[in-house]
């Protein structure tokens, strides 16, 4: 099944400020002693998406 999803403003660039550890955690490196690093990075990404005019539920439709 080939379904294309259209994301409004999907090609716009955004800037997110992450620490090196946050970036590494998003790239797949695990910090077993500190799960908060990945949580913090994901929260920053989530916040930037929410601050855009499209809501996450609109992105999925």
Buried (B, 14 or more C-beta within 10 A) or exposed (E): EEEEEEEEEEEEEEEEEBEEBBEBBBEEEEEEEEEEBBEBBEEBBEEEBEEBEEEEEEBEE
